[in-house]
């Protein structure tokens, strides 16, 4: 299995080639994690260009924290997805209880990472809406782009929570994922409204 920094150390072109490759990972969760991280980077950019805004430095710090926390999840999600695929092919000779428990643990981890990505996406979208409203107007387009990218990434990751769990839509993690998606969507609408 690859180390945590492998995907992050790739040139963009090579990462995209890996994403487009036939292998199962990296996939949607990795793309969502990098989407959230890129949106956070855009927020930092706009806040840095807003010297007249008293809270700009605090926003930069928040955005950078979110970016540093989310970017490594691209590799974590890829690793968890590969582990889940391997667990799905555990030998049938294993006791069904052992096999089911192992599979359940691996699938829960595979769902937990996209949930964290979705939550971070909602946080970034909310931050982007604030920056779109209060940051420098000349960079509002970047703030709105950040909100929309974060919303899309949050939606993609939230969908993966349900897919990876293979459970009912009433599972607490699926409900949390849906809730953060609604927060991200509301923030994106708020950011868009600043451009009118």
WOVEN-V73455 format. One record per helix or strand of 3 or more residues. SS is the DSSP state (h for helix, s for strand). FROM is the first residue (numbers start at 1). LEN is the number of residues. If there is no record, write none. Layout:
BEGIN
{{SS;FROM;LEN} {SS;FROM;LEN}}
END
This chain:
BEGIN
{{h;7;3} {h;12;9} {h;28;21} {h;56;16} {h;73;16} {h;96;39} {h;137;29} {h;172;23}}
END
